[in-house]
């Protein structure tokens, strides 16, 4: 049934949840979702210190402007970025408070350094 769930429209709660999980990679996600670079730059300058807000605003932009703003598209973008946002029981992921810390690839580290 997860295929059916992924075709559903994306709610504000879905966007907030994803934003809190992958905030530091918001530009990567924006690029995967085909958000124009100038829009990402604008979002970044409007929220200079709040990375979660940058991610959320980019997702709002995507949902408003995408021809297909579905959970499946978000899942595909997440997979393309190789980010694990699913809760797994018995996971070996490190935890800090209530937030999982997910591994970042070398390419993502380099890009975060350049941003």
Secondary structure, 3 states (H helix, E strand, C coil): CHHHHHCCECCHHHHHHHHHHHHHHHHHHHHHCCCCHHHHHHHHHHCCCCHHHHHHHHHHHHHHHCCCCEHHHHHHHHHHHCCCCCCCCCCCCCEECCEECCCCCHHHHHHHHHC
